[in-house]
Amino acid sequence: MQPQTPQKPDADVAVVVIGYDDAGHIADAVRSALAQGAAVREVVAVDDCSTDGTYDVLTRLAATEPRLRVIRHDTNSGGCGSPRNTGMDAVESPYVMFLDSDDVLPPGAVDALRTAARRERAEVAAGLCVRRELPSGREVPWQEELYRVAAAPARPAELPRLVHDTLCVNKLYRTGFLREHAVRFPEGRFPYEDFVFTARVLAAGPRMALVPDRVYVWHVRRSAEQLSISLDRSGIDNWRARAEASRQAYEILLNAGQKELARAARAKFLDHEVRMYARELGLRDAEYRRAWWAHTRAFLAEYDAADWAVNPAAPGRLLARVILASPEPRDLPRLRELAARPARLCPPYARAGDGTPVWAEDLPQVTLEPFLSRPAHRLPLAVDAALRPGANGTLLRLRLHEMYGRVAEAGPRALEVEWRHRERGFTRRQGAVALAAGAGGAWTAETAVDLAALGAGTWDLRLVVRFADGTRREVTAHARDGAGLLRRRIVPSVLYGVLLVQPYATHSGSLALRLAAGASGVTSVLRGRFRRMLRLLRRRAG
């Protein structure tokens, strides 16, 4: 036991850092917690019986930092819940936060959360988490809508969207609150333990404080040899674990009398979990698809009429109703498009015998009738996009589909075109291009793409449909395939010498574009493809 050192009166926050076989990153995590300043009374690092020297890294840090205590498990627990519980039991501070070994707390995170908790007398304070893609450094906010402005709901039911933020790490908890309500993580190997822990927190009905400050940086390492649980979705056990965690979260909320939150949790499963995994079904083999489909159907069979009644035209609910109505996997390319963000409902646009819009003629029980009363700018509009070589460069051809007469009624006028750099986040706007009525009840447009002006990187095509009444609908475009379309090729460039151009469809079917500039850029891309192939072969062999 390390000797206790006197603490400043204002030091009242503990940070629990957990790690397993992460000697390369855990020191950065611990240092980010200690760097929060005088508010941090203690950092409790729990090593879950690592075999790679993680414990040695921690003990060396503790030798020079009196605020750091190190605890080592004798056996590996197999999950994140047990080490977090160990750390939570050990803390002596009024407030506690959680930090994973491969992430960091940004400067000022503890102060922002603690200030809000004190000001609002809140049991839980939460802030913005950003997912930082490595090595690119691209940052994507997590549940940004919840944290645009400060808020202080007296109870979670006042803000049902709280169920969407299942993370435990972007929050500060009053330690006594967690202990009084026996809020703990599932023990042992339990993937998605955050889902259950967060449901237990919300079920206890805490007063909360939300701040727009960045309080957590979640590092996403897609090239790592061992992917994190949230990234390694290739096996069916991952989906079963996620569904089970979602089921338990729902039951916890329902049994606590939090019916509105429980209903919101079920809606979140459709809008987030089902859509995310449906986008990736095309990457899986037939055995996985059948297993995923069967497990999802069994899960959805537990939903009642009230679960389906709210917003029946929402993409997640429509996708789920197709799955529930079909014993075997079907229409996977179309479901993938519907699962995109924003959603796209691609043709065919079928009708039942009485003229009611339906998903398919042989699936009339899945009705699309709500679309008839929904404004066009709120429909899951479908736009096809194709890049073609032209006489003077590259042409982008676009086709907006009609949907049961609703698009024609709104009068589509133009498409605003922009390319968004995926790694850096900035955009290149091409302006608006007029839509012309074409054959088959569709509207078409064409515009040139200056590839050299875009430059190197991965670019996502984003569009905005403008209607006659001034309303707008942001959409992504379905990547068309077929003869004459632009394939991967090297083109001459005055600015770069050469450009490697590779249009492709994302997991959700959207058109995107990879550009590598110059001979060195082209060589780098080819080397990267070779490395990815090697990693894939190793994973399959393992």
ZAMARGU-4260 file (C-alpha; in steps of 0.2 Angstrom, whole numbers, plus 5000, padded with zeros to 4 digits):
<rodrens>
0) 5000/5000/5000 | 5007/5017/4995 | 5008/5030/5008 | 4994/5043/5007 | 4999/5061/5004
5) 4990/5077/5010 | 4978/5084/4997 | 4973/5102/4994 | 4956/5106/5001 | 4949/5109/4983
10) 4955/5092/4976 | 4940/5081/4975 | 4940/5071/4959 | 4947/5054/4956 | 4951/5047/4939
15) 4950/5028/4937 | 4961/5022/4922 | 4960/5004/4917 | 4971/4995/4905 | 4976/4978/4899
20) 4992/4974/4888 | 4993/4992/4883 | 5010/4997/4889 | 5012/5009/4873 | 4998/5020/4878
25) 4993/5019/4896 | 5006/5032/4902 | 4999/5045/4890 | 4981/5042/4898 | 4988/5043/4916
30) 4997/5059/4912 | 4982/5067/4904 | 4972/5064/4920 | 4986/5070/4931 | 4988/5086/4920
35) 4970/5091/4924 | 4977/5100/4939 | 4973/5103/4957 | 4955/5097/4955 | 4962/5079/4954
40) 4965/5072/4971 | 4969/5054/4965 | 4972/5043/4949 | 4968/5025/4952 | 4976/5014/4938
45) 4969/4996/4937 | 4980/4984/4928 | 4969/4969/4922 | 4984/4956/4924 | 4993/4962/4909
50) 5007/4952/4901 | 5016/4966/4891 | 5024/4977/4904 | 5009/4988/4907 | 5010/4986/4926
55) 5029/4991/4926 | 5025/5007/4916 | 5012/5011/4930 | 5023/5007/4944 | 5037/5018/4937
60) 5025/5033/4935 | 5018/5030/4953 | 5036/5031/4960 | 5037/5050/4956 | 5018/5054/4957
65) 5010/5053/4974 | 4993/5055/4967 | 4994/5039/4957 | 4989/5023/4965 | 4991/5006/4955
70) 4981/4991/4958 | 4984/4974/4949 | 4972/4960/4946 | 4979/4943/4949 | 4969/4936/4934
75) 4962/4944/4919 | 4944/4948/4920 | 4941/4947/4901 | 4932/4964/4901 | 4931/4982/4906
80) 4918/4981/4919 | 4928/4972/4933 | 4943/4984/4933 | 4932/4999/4933 | 4922/4992/4948
85) 4939/4989/4957 | 4944/5007/4954 | 4927/5013/4959 | 4928/5004/4976 | 4946/5011/4979
90) 4943/5029/4976 | 4941/5041/4991 | 4936/5057/4982 | 4918/5064/4981 | 4918/5063/4962
95) 4924/5050/4950 | 4928/5049/4931 | 4933/5034/4920 | 4947/5034/4907 | 4953/5020/4896
100) 4971/5016/4893 | 4972/5021/4875 | 4962/5037/4877 | 4965/5054/4885 | 4957/5068/4894
105) 4959/5085/4885 | 4965/5100/4896 | 4951/5108/4906 | 4940/5092/4906 | 4939/5089/4924
110) 4936/5108/4928 | 4922/5110/4916 | 4913/5095/4923 | 4916/5098/4941 | 4911/5117/4939
115) 4894/5111/4931 | 4891/5098/4944 | 4894/5110/4958 | 4884/5124/4950 | 4869/5113/4946
120) 4871/5102/4962 | 4871/5088/4949 | 4874/5069/4953 | 4881/5067/4935 | 4889/5080/4924
125) 4892/5075/4906 | 4901/5084/4891 | 4906/5081/4873 | 4917/5066/4868 | 4926/5067/4851
130) 4932/5051/4842 | 4949/5055/4835 | 4954/5044/4820 | 4972/5039/4821 | 4984/5042/4813
135) 4975/5055/4802 | 4969/5065/4818 | 4952/5067/4810 | 4939/5071/4824 | 4921/5067/4824
140) 4910/5073/4839 | 4900/5059/4848 | 4881/5063/4851 | 4885/5081/4847 | 4867/5086/4847
145) 4866/5083/4866 | 4880/5094/4870 | 4877/5110/4858 | 4872/5120/4873 | 4873/5119/4892
150) 4858/5110/4900 | 4853/5104/4918 | 4838/5092/4917 | 4831/5089/4935 | 4829/5071/4929
155) 4834/5061/4914 | 4816/5058/4908 | 4816/5077/4904 | 4829/5073/4890 | 4825/5055/4883
160) 4839/5057/4870 | 4851/5054/4885 | 4849/5036/4881 | 4859/5038/4865 | 4875/5043/4875
165) 4880/5026/4882 | 4898/5031/4886 | 4903/5031/4904 | 4919/5040/4901 | 4913/5058/4896
170) 4905/5060/4913 | 4909/5065/4931 | 4899/5056/4944 | 4896/5059/4962 | 4904/5044/4971
175) 4891/5044/4984 | 4877/5043/4971 | 4885/5028/4963 | 4887/5019/4980 | 4870/5024/4987
180) 4861/5016/4971 | 4873/5002/4969 | 4877/5007/4952 | 4891/4996/4945 | 4897/4988/4929
185) 4894/4970/4924 | 4908/4959/4930 | 4919/4948/4919 | 4918/4947/4900 | 4903/4958/4895
190) 4905/4968/4879 | 4896/4984/4879 | 4896/4986/4898 | 4894/5004/4896 | 4876/5001/4890
195) 4871/4993/4906 | 4880/5005/4918 | 4873/5020/4909 | 4855/5012/4910 | 4858/5010/4929
200) 4863/5028/4931 | 4848/5034/4922 | 4837/5023/4931 | 4842/5030/4947 | 4835/5047/4941
205) 4850/5059/4944 | 4850/5077/4942 | 4862/5080/4928 | 4872/5094/4920 | 4877/5095/4902
210) 4891/5106/4895 | 4897/5109/4877 | 4915/5107/4882 | 4926/5094/4875 | 4929/5082/4890
215) 4935/5066/4882 | 4946/5061/4867 | 4942/5043/4861 | 4956/5036/4850 | 4950/5026/4836
220) 4964/5015/4829 | 4957/5005/4814 | 4974/4998/4809 | 4978/4991/4826 | 4982/4972/4826
225) 4969/4970/4840 | 4953/4980/4836 | 4943/4987/4851 | 4926/4979/4854 | 4916/4993/4846
230) 4927/4992/4830 | 4928/4973/4829 | 4911/4969/4822 | 4915/4955/4810 | 4909/4941/4821
235) 4891/4937/4825 | 4895/4936/4843 | 4898/4955/4843 | 4881/4958/4837 | 4873/4946/4850
240) 4883/4954/4864 | 4877/4971/4858 | 4859/4966/4857 | 4860/4958/4874 | 4867/4974/4882
245) 4853/4984/4874 | 4840/4972/4880 | 4847/4973/4898 | 4847/4992/4897 | 4829/4992/4892
250) 4824/4981/4906 | 4833/4991/4919 | 4825/5007/4914 | 4808/4998/4912 | 4809/4990/4929
255) 4814/5006/4937 | 4798/5014/4931 | 4807/5025/4918 | 4795/5020/4904 | 4799/5035/4893
260) 4817/5031/4894 | 4814/5013/4891 | 4804/5017/4875 | 4818/5029/4869 | 4831/5015/4872
265) 4821/5003/4860 | 4820/5017/4847 | 4839/5020/4849 | 4842/5002/4845 | 4833/5004/4829
270) 4840/5020/4824 | 4858/5017/4829 | 4862/4998/4831 | 4852/4991/4817 | 4856/5004/4805
275) 4875/5003/4808 | 4876/4984/4807 | 4864/4983/4792 | 4876/4995/4782 | 4890/4982/4784
280) 4880/4966/4779 | 4887/4967/4762 | 4904/4964/4770 | 4899/4948/4778 | 4897/4930/4772
285) 4881/4921/4769 | 4882/4912/4786 | 4884/4928/4796 | 4870/4936/4787 | 4858/4922/4790
290) 4863/4922/4809 | 4862/4941/4810 | 4845/4941/4802 | 4838/4927/4813 | 4845/4935/4829
295) 4838/4952/4825 | 4821/4946/4820 | 4820/4937/4837 | 4825/4953/4846 | 4812/4964/4836
300) 4798/4951/4840 | 4799/4958/4858 | 4794/4975/4853 | 4775/4980/4856 | 4763/4990/4846
305) 4768/5006/4855 | 4786/5004/4850 | 4781/5004/4832 | 4768/5018/4833 | 4780/5032/4835
310) 4787/5040/4819 | 4783/5024/4808 | 4792/5031/4793 | 4809/5033/4802 | 4823/5024/4792
315) 4827/5013/4807 | 4809/5007/4810 | 4806/5004/4791 | 4822/4994/4790 | 4817/4984/4806
320) 4799/4980/4799 | 4807/4973/4783 | 4818/4962/4794 | 4804/4956/4805 | 4792/4953/4790
325) 4805/4942/4781 | 4811/4925/4787 | 4827/4926/4776 | 4838/4940/4772 | 4832/4950/4757
330) 4835/4966/4748 | 4852/4969/4756 | 4858/4982/4744 | 4842/4992/4746 | 4843/4990/4765
335) 4861/4996/4765 | 4855/5012/4757 | 4841/5015/4769 | 4853/5013/4783 | 4864/5027/4777
340) 4865/5044/4785 | 4855/5053/4778 | 4844/5038/4773 | 4841/5034/4755 | 4826/5024/4749
345) 4831/5018/4732 | 4819/5011/4719 | 4808/5001/4715 | 4794/5011/4723 | 4780/4998/4723
350) 4762/4999/4727 | 4749/4986/4734 | 4734/4982/4724 | 4724/4996/4732 | 4738/5009/4727
355) 4746/5010/4744 | 4765/5013/4744 | 4773/4997/4750 | 4791/4991/4752 | 4789/4978/4739
360) 4774/4970/4729 | 4778/4953/4738 | 4779/4962/4755 | 4763/4972/4756 | 4763/4972/4775
365) 4777/4984/4776 | 4768/5000/4771 | 4776/5016/4766 | 4759/5026/4767 | 4766/5039/4780
370) 4777/5045/4765 | 4761/5052/4757 | 4759/5065/4770 | 4777/5069/4774 | 4785/5085/4766
375) 4797/5081/4752 | 4811/5089/4761 | 4809/5076/4775 | 4809/5061/4764 | 4823/5048/4762
380) 4827/5055/4744 | 4837/5045/4733 | 4850/5052/4721 | 4861/5042/4710 | 4879/5048/4706
385) 4892/5043/4693 | 4909/5050/4688 | 4913/5048/4670 | 4928/5053/4659 | 4923/5068/4648
390) 4931/5077/4634 | 4938/5090/4645 | 4940/5081/4662 | 4929/5072/4674 | 4910/5074/4674
395) 4898/5070/4689 | 4881/5065/4683 | 4867/5065/4695 | 4849/5058/4695 | 4836/5062/4708
400) 4822/5049/4709 | 4803/5052/4710 | 4795/5045/4726 | 4776/5042/4724 | 4773/5059/4717
405) 4780/5068/4732 | 4795/5075/4724 | 4786/5082/4708 | 4774/5091/4720 | 4788/5100/4729
410) 4796/5105/4712 | 4815/5101/4713 | 4825/5115/4706 | 4843/5112/4709 | 4857/5102/4718
415) 4870/5110/4728 | 4886/5100/4726 | 4901/5099/4738 | 4915/5087/4742 | 4920/5085/4760
420) 4937/5080/4765 | 4935/5065/4777 | 4952/5067/4786 | 4952/5086/4788 | 4934/5090/4788
425) 4934/5105/4776 | 4923/5106/4761 | 4926/5111/4742 | 4909/5118/4736 | 4905/5117/4717
430) 4890/5128/4719 | 4872/5124/4712 | 4868/5115/4696 | 4850/5115/4689 | 4840/5100/4688
435) 4831/5095/4672 | 4816/5084/4671 | 4821/5068/4663 | 4813/5051/4657 | 4805/5040/4669
440) 4800/5053/4682 | 4817/5058/4687 | 4828/5074/4687 | 4845/5075/4681 | 4860/5086/4682
445) 4878/5086/4676 | 4894/5096/4682 | 4912/5095/4680 | 4924/5090/4694 | 4941/5098/4695
450) 4951/5084/4703 | 4967/5094/4705 | 4957/5108/4715 | 4952/5094/4727 | 4969/5088/4730
455) 4975/5072/4739 | 4964/5063/4752 | 4947/5055/4753 | 4932/5065/4748 | 4914/5062/4752
460) 4901/5069/4740 | 4887/5079/4749 | 4872/5086/4740 | 4858/5097/4745 | 4841/5097/4735
465) 4833/5114/4733 | 4814/5114/4731 | 4803/5128/4724 | 4796/5133/4741 | 4813/5136/4747
470) 4815/5120/4758 | 4830/5110/4757 | 4835/5092/4759 | 4853/5086/4763 | 4857/5070/4755
475) 4872/5058/4750 | 4872/5050/4733 | 4871/5032/4728 | 4886/5026/4719 | 4881/5020/4702
480) 4890/5006/4693 | 4891/5001/4675 | 4899/5002/4658 | 4908/5019/4655 | 4909/5025/4672
485) 4926/5031/4679 | 4937/5017/4687 | 4953/5018/4696 | 4965/5026/4685 | 4980/5038/4684
490) 4977/5054/4675 | 4990/5068/4670 | 4989/5084/4681 | 4998/5101/4678 | 4998/5104/4696
495) 5004/5087/4703 | 5011/5078/4688 | 4999/5063/4690 | 4984/5059/4700 | 4978/5042/4706
500) 4959/5043/4705 | 4948/5030/4713 | 4929/5032/4715 | 4921/5019/4726 | 4906/5015/4736
505) 4906/5017/4755 | 4899/5003/4766 | 4882/5012/4765 | 4883/5014/4746 | 4888/5032/4745
510) 4899/5039/4732 | 4916/5044/4738 | 4933/5048/4730 | 4951/5044/4734 | 4964/5055/4726
515) 4983/5052/4728 | 4994/5066/4721 | 5011/5064/4713 | 5022/5049/4710 | 5025/5048/4729
520) 5007/5049/4733 | 5003/5035/4721 | 5017/5024/4728 | 5011/5027/4746 | 4993/5022/4741
525) 4999/5006/4733 | 5010/5002/4748 | 4995/5005/4760 | 4984/4993/4750 | 4997/4980/4751
530) 4999/4982/4770 | 4980/4981/4772 | 4979/4965/4762 | 4993/4957/4773 | 4983/4962/4789
535) 4967/4954/4782 | 4976/4938/4777 | 4984/4937/4795 | 4967/4940/4803 | 4959/4926/4792
540) 4973/4915/4796 | 4971/4918/4815
</rodrens>
